[in-house]
Amino acid sequence: MASEPDITRSQRDQAARWLVRLDGGSIDEAERRSLTAWLAADPRHAAALREAEALWDRLEAPARRLAAERATAPQPRPSRRGRPWIWAGAGLATPALALLLWCAAPDLGRLAGNLGADVVTAQGERRSLDLPDGSSLELAPDTAVALGFDAGRREVHLLRGQAFFTVRRGLETSFTVLAGQGRVRVLGTRFDVERAGDRVDVTVENGLVEVSGRLGVTPVRLRGGQRVTVEGGRLTRPGPAALDAAFAWRSGSLVFYREPLPRVVARLERQRSGRILVARESLRGLTVSGAFPGEDSDGALRAIADTLDARLVTVTPWLTILY
């Protein structure tokens, strides 16, 4: 994508905000005069707006895909003039609306998940919890758990996010963690469980745990320094774990070692409000290594963008685009 090399991040953000208002049809005459003055104030402003328009055009395809996924029935594509943000036809989502729904989906999912949780942490918040059996639990940001400690049960249901468990030894009843289609059973150990959608990662610091997936899948046993992934109910082969990276969140840091960019973005989203959209498909296959302070997710995102030779633009407080 062609661009002026000296366009600042602030100018790109301003251009993106202008474009959203122009495409939404919400600009009045006074605002139009303000836009004209802004464009005349610096030649880089016009260049930033052209760059934002080109990026917005590239977002049309993923936006249409999101709209199609939410459509209840196939509908014809009507004719339109100008930019494709306002379509005729009842019930047909526009690309802009699809992106809005995509931005709102995590918050709606959090709200639904929180209804069944006993303990919830906000984005950017960490919390420690003593459990009724004498075990303890450390919750990462944006995490929700339900507890079952009655009728002889020692059970934690990880509904969302990540948690580190220190399980009390010497009790007859085993301790169980349920996360998606993953199940972790232990008698006494220290381990971490991370759940992101259908994927569950289990990392053991010390002790022994048994991890199982859906019925018919042979469980595996993990010892200290090992990890395994449960995805779609299936288990990967156990392998060595980078413990410093896996447990860095407990001290407020984010450490990535050859992590796929989508997983890095998902973890950054747990530290901040708003979504991060990776708009350039070629970026999705790249991996990230580095250590960042958890409280500065914006700085981490800028550093990652620089490392990957990518750009960032903040469209609204709820959407940041990496391209």
C-alpha positions as CSV (number, residue, x, y, z in Angstrom):
1,M,0.0,0.0,0.0
2,A,1.5,3.3,-1.1
3,S,2.0,5.9,1.7
4,E,4.0,8.9,2.6
5,P,6.9,7.9,4.9
6,D,6.5,10.9,7.2
7,I,2.8,10.5,8.0
8,T,2.5,10.4,11.8
9,R,0.5,7.9,13.8
10,S,-1.7,10.7,15.1
11,Q,-2.4,11.8,11.5
12,R,-3.3,8.3,10.5
13,D,-5.7,8.0,13.5
14,Q,-7.3,11.4,12.6
15,A,-7.8,10.3,9.0
16,A,-9.4,7.0,10.1
17,R,-11.8,8.9,12.3
18,W,-12.7,11.2,9.5
19,L,-13.3,8.3,7.1
20,V,-15.6,6.6,9.6
21,R,-17.7,9.8,9.9
22,L,-17.8,10.3,6.1
23,D,-18.8,6.8,5.3
24,G,-21.5,6.8,8.1
25,G,-23.1,9.9,6.5
26,S,-23.0,11.7,9.9
27,I,-21.0,14.8,8.8
28,D,-22.8,18.1,8.7
29,E,-21.7,21.3,7.0
30,A,-19.7,22.6,9.9
31,E,-17.8,19.4,10.1
32,R,-17.2,19.4,6.4
33,R,-15.6,22.8,6.8
34,S,-13.5,21.4,9.6
35,L,-12.4,18.6,7.3
36,T,-11.5,21.0,4.5
37,A,-9.4,23.0,7.0
38,W,-7.7,19.9,8.3
39,L,-6.8,18.7,4.8
40,A,-5.4,22.2,3.9
41,A,-3.3,22.4,7.1
42,D,-0.8,19.8,6.0
43,P,-0.3,17.9,2.8
44,R,0.3,14.7,4.8
45,H,-3.4,14.9,5.9
46,A,-4.7,14.2,2.4
47,A,-2.1,11.4,2.0
48,A,-3.2,9.9,5.3
49,L,-6.9,10.1,4.2
50,R,-6.0,8.4,0.9
51,E,-4.2,5.7,2.8
52,A,-7.1,5.2,5.2
53,E,-9.5,4.9,2.2
54,A,-7.3,2.2,0.7
55,L,-7.2,0.3,3.9
56,W,-11.0,0.6,4.3
57,D,-11.4,-0.9,0.9
58,R,-9.3,-3.9,1.9
59,L,-11.6,-4.3,4.9
60,E,-14.6,-4.8,2.7
61,A,-13.9,-8.5,2.1
62,P,-13.6,-9.6,5.7
63,A,-16.5,-7.4,6.6
64,R,-18.7,-9.0,4.0
65,R,-17.6,-12.4,5.3
66,L,-18.6,-11.4,8.8
67,A,-22.0,-10.2,7.5
68,A,-22.5,-13.4,5.6
69,E,-21.8,-15.5,8.7
70,R,-24.5,-13.6,10.6
71,A,-27.1,-13.7,7.8
72,T,-30.0,-16.0,8.6
73,A,-30.7,-16.6,4.9
74,P,-29.1,-15.9,1.5
75,Q,-30.1,-12.5,0.1
76,P,-29.4,-10.8,-3.2
77,R,-26.8,-8.0,-3.2
78,P,-28.6,-4.8,-4.1
79,S,-27.1,-2.0,-6.3
80,R,-25.6,0.9,-4.4
81,R,-23.8,4.1,-5.0
82,G,-20.6,5.3,-3.4
83,R,-19.0,3.3,-0.6
84,P,-20.6,-0.1,0.3
85,W,-21.6,0.8,3.8
86,I,-25.4,1.3,3.4
87,W,-27.2,-1.5,1.6
88,A,-30.9,-1.7,0.9
89,G,-32.9,-4.8,2.0
90,A,-34.3,-5.7,5.3
91,G,-32.1,-7.8,7.6
92,L,-28.9,-7.6,5.5
93,A,-25.9,-6.4,7.5
94,T,-23.6,-3.9,6.0
95,P,-19.8,-4.3,6.2
96,A,-19.6,-1.5,8.7
97,L,-22.3,-3.1,10.8
98,A,-20.6,-6.5,10.6
99,L,-17.3,-4.9,11.9
100,L,-19.3,-3.3,14.7
101,L,-20.9,-6.6,15.6
102,W,-17.4,-8.2,15.5
103,C,-16.1,-5.5,17.9
104,A,-19.1,-6.0,20.2
105,A,-19.1,-9.8,20.1
106,P,-16.5,-10.4,22.8
107,D,-18.3,-8.1,25.2
108,L,-21.6,-9.9,24.6
109,G,-19.8,-13.2,25.0
110,R,-18.2,-12.0,28.3
111,L,-21.5,-10.9,29.6
112,A,-23.1,-14.2,28.8
113,G,-20.2,-16.1,30.3
114,N,-20.1,-14.0,33.4
115,L,-23.7,-15.0,34.2
116,G,-22.5,-18.5,35.0
117,A,-19.3,-17.6,36.7
118,D,-18.5,-17.3,40.4
119,V,-15.4,-15.2,40.0
120,V,-14.5,-12.8,37.1
121,T,-11.6,-10.6,36.4
122,A,-11.8,-7.5,34.2
123,Q,-9.5,-6.8,31.2
124,G,-6.1,-5.9,32.7
125,E,-7.0,-7.2,36.1
126,R,-5.2,-10.1,37.9
127,R,-6.6,-11.8,41.1
128,S,-5.6,-14.5,43.6
129,L,-8.2,-16.7,45.2
130,D,-8.1,-19.2,48.1
131,L,-10.3,-22.2,47.4
132,P,-12.4,-24.1,50.0
133,D,-10.1,-27.2,49.9
134,G,-7.0,-25.2,50.8
135,S,-5.8,-25.0,47.1
136,S,-5.3,-21.6,45.5
137,L,-6.0,-20.0,42.2
138,E,-4.4,-17.1,40.3
139,L,-6.6,-15.6,37.6
140,A,-5.2,-13.8,34.5
141,P,-7.0,-10.8,33.1
142,D,-10.4,-11.3,31.4
143,T,-11.0,-14.7,33.0
144,A,-14.1,-16.3,34.4
145,V,-14.4,-19.4,36.5
146,A,-17.2,-21.4,38.1
147,L,-16.5,-23.3,41.3
148,G,-17.8,-26.7,42.5
149,F,-16.8,-27.6,46.0
150,D,-19.8,-29.4,47.5
151,A,-20.8,-33.0,47.8
152,G,-17.2,-34.2,47.8
153,R,-16.3,-32.3,44.6
154,R,-13.2,-30.3,44.0
155,E,-13.9,-28.8,40.6
156,V,-13.2,-25.6,38.8
157,H,-14.8,-24.8,35.4
158,L,-12.6,-22.4,33.4
159,L,-15.2,-20.6,31.3
160,R,-12.8,-18.1,29.7
161,G,-9.2,-16.9,30.0
162,Q,-6.3,-18.3,32.0
163,A,-5.6,-19.5,35.5
164,F,-2.7,-20.9,37.5
165,F,-3.5,-23.7,40.0
166,T,-1.7,-24.7,43.2
167,V,-3.5,-27.8,44.3
168,R,-3.4,-29.0,47.9
169,R,-2.0,-32.5,48.3
170,G,-3.1,-35.2,50.7
171,L,-6.8,-35.2,50.0
172,E,-8.7,-38.4,48.8
173,T,-10.8,-36.6,46.2
174,S,-9.0,-35.6,43.0
175,F,-9.0,-32.0,41.8
176,T,-10.6,-31.4,38.4
177,V,-10.4,-28.5,36.0
178,L,-12.9,-28.4,33.1
179,A,-12.2,-26.1,30.1
180,G,-14.1,-26.5,26.9
181,Q,-13.6,-30.1,25.8
182,G,-10.5,-30.4,28.0
183,R,-10.4,-32.0,31.4
184,V,-7.5,-31.9,33.8
185,R,-7.3,-34.3,36.8
186,V,-4.7,-34.0,39.5
187,L,-4.0,-35.0,43.1
188,G,-1.5,-32.3,43.9
189,T,0.5,-30.1,41.6
190,R,1.1,-26.6,40.2
191,F,-0.1,-26.0,36.6
192,D,-1.6,-23.4,34.2
193,V,-4.6,-23.7,32.0
194,E,-5.4,-21.3,29.2
195,R,-8.6,-21.3,27.3
196,A,-9.2,-19.4,24.0
197,G,-12.3,-20.4,22.2
198,D,-12.1,-24.1,21.3
199,R,-8.4,-24.3,22.3
200,V,-7.1,-25.2,25.7
201,D,-3.4,-25.2,26.7
202,V,-2.2,-27.0,29.8
203,T,1.3,-26.3,31.2
204,V,2.7,-28.1,34.3
205,E,5.3,-26.5,36.6
206,N,5.6,-29.5,38.9
207,G,3.7,-32.7,39.8
208,L,1.7,-34.9,37.6
209,V,-1.6,-34.2,35.8
210,E,-3.8,-36.2,33.5
211,V,-5.4,-34.4,30.5
212,S,-8.2,-35.8,28.5
213,G,-10.3,-34.5,25.6
214,R,-13.6,-35.8,24.2
215,L,-14.7,-39.4,24.7
216,G,-12.7,-41.9,22.8
217,V,-9.5,-39.9,22.9
218,T,-6.8,-41.5,25.0
219,P,-5.8,-39.2,27.9
220,V,-2.1,-38.1,28.4
221,R,-0.1,-37.6,31.5
222,L,2.1,-34.5,31.9
223,R,5.0,-34.0,34.3
224,G,6.7,-30.8,35.3
225,G,8.0,-28.8,32.4
226,Q,5.6,-30.3,29.9
227,R,2.6,-28.9,28.0
228,V,-0.2,-30.2,25.8
229,T,-3.0,-28.6,23.7
230,V,-6.6,-29.7,23.5
231,E,-8.3,-28.5,20.4
232,G,-11.6,-29.8,18.9
233,G,-11.5,-32.4,21.7
234,R,-8.2,-33.8,20.4
235,L,-4.9,-33.8,22.2
236,T,-1.5,-32.9,20.7
237,R,1.6,-34.9,21.7
238,P,3.0,-33.6,25.0
239,G,6.1,-31.5,24.6
240,P,8.5,-29.3,26.5
241,A,7.2,-26.0,27.9
242,A,8.9,-22.6,28.0
243,L,7.9,-22.1,31.6
244,D,9.2,-18.5,31.9
245,A,7.0,-17.5,29.0
246,A,4.0,-19.5,30.0
247,F,3.9,-18.1,33.6
248,A,5.1,-14.5,32.9
249,W,1.5,-13.2,33.2
250,R,1.6,-13.9,36.9
251,S,4.1,-11.2,37.4
252,G,2.3,-8.8,35.1
253,S,4.4,-9.4,32.0
254,L,3.7,-10.7,28.5
255,V,6.3,-13.0,27.1
256,F,6.0,-14.6,23.7
257,Y,8.3,-17.1,22.1
258,R,7.5,-17.9,18.5
259,E,3.8,-17.4,19.1
260,P,1.5,-17.0,16.1
261,L,0.3,-13.4,15.8
262,P,-3.4,-14.3,16.2
263,R,-2.7,-15.8,19.6
264,V,-0.6,-12.8,20.6
265,V,-3.4,-10.5,19.6
266,A,-5.9,-12.5,21.6
267,R,-3.7,-12.2,24.7
268,L,-3.3,-8.5,24.2
269,E,-7.0,-8.1,24.0
270,R,-7.3,-9.5,27.5
271,Q,-5.3,-6.6,28.7
272,R,-7.3,-3.8,27.1
273,S,-10.7,-2.7,25.9
274,G,-11.5,-2.9,22.2
275,R,-10.7,-5.3,19.5
276,I,-7.5,-5.7,17.4
277,L,-8.2,-6.6,13.7
278,V,-5.3,-8.1,11.7
279,A,-6.3,-6.8,8.3
280,R,-3.4,-8.1,6.2
281,E,-3.7,-11.8,5.7
282,S,0.1,-12.3,5.2
283,L,0.6,-11.1,8.8
284,R,-1.5,-14.0,10.3
285,G,1.1,-16.6,9.6
286,L,3.9,-14.7,11.3
287,T,5.2,-15.4,14.8
288,V,6.2,-13.1,17.5
289,S,8.9,-13.3,20.2
290,G,9.5,-10.7,22.9
291,A,8.8,-9.5,26.4
292,F,6.4,-6.6,27.2
293,P,4.9,-5.1,30.4
294,G,1.3,-6.3,30.6
295,E,0.0,-2.8,31.6
296,D,1.2,-1.3,28.4
297,S,-0.6,-3.3,25.7
298,D,-0.6,-0.3,23.4
299,G,3.2,-0.1,23.6
300,A,3.5,-3.8,23.0
301,L,1.2,-3.6,20.0
302,R,3.3,-0.7,18.5
303,A,6.5,-2.7,19.1
304,I,5.1,-5.8,17.4
305,A,3.9,-3.7,14.5
306,D,7.4,-2.2,14.1
307,T,9.0,-5.7,14.3
308,L,6.6,-7.1,11.6
309,D,7.0,-4.0,9.4
310,A,3.2,-3.4,9.8
311,R,1.2,-0.3,10.6
312,L,-1.4,0.5,13.3
313,V,-4.5,2.7,13.0
314,T,-7.1,3.4,15.7
315,V,-10.5,3.7,14.0
316,T,-12.5,4.0,17.1
317,P,-11.9,3.4,20.8
318,W,-13.2,-0.1,20.2
319,L,-11.2,-1.0,17.1
320,T,-7.5,-0.9,16.3
321,I,-6.3,-2.2,12.9
322,L,-3.0,-3.9,12.3
323,Y,-2.1,-4.0,8.6
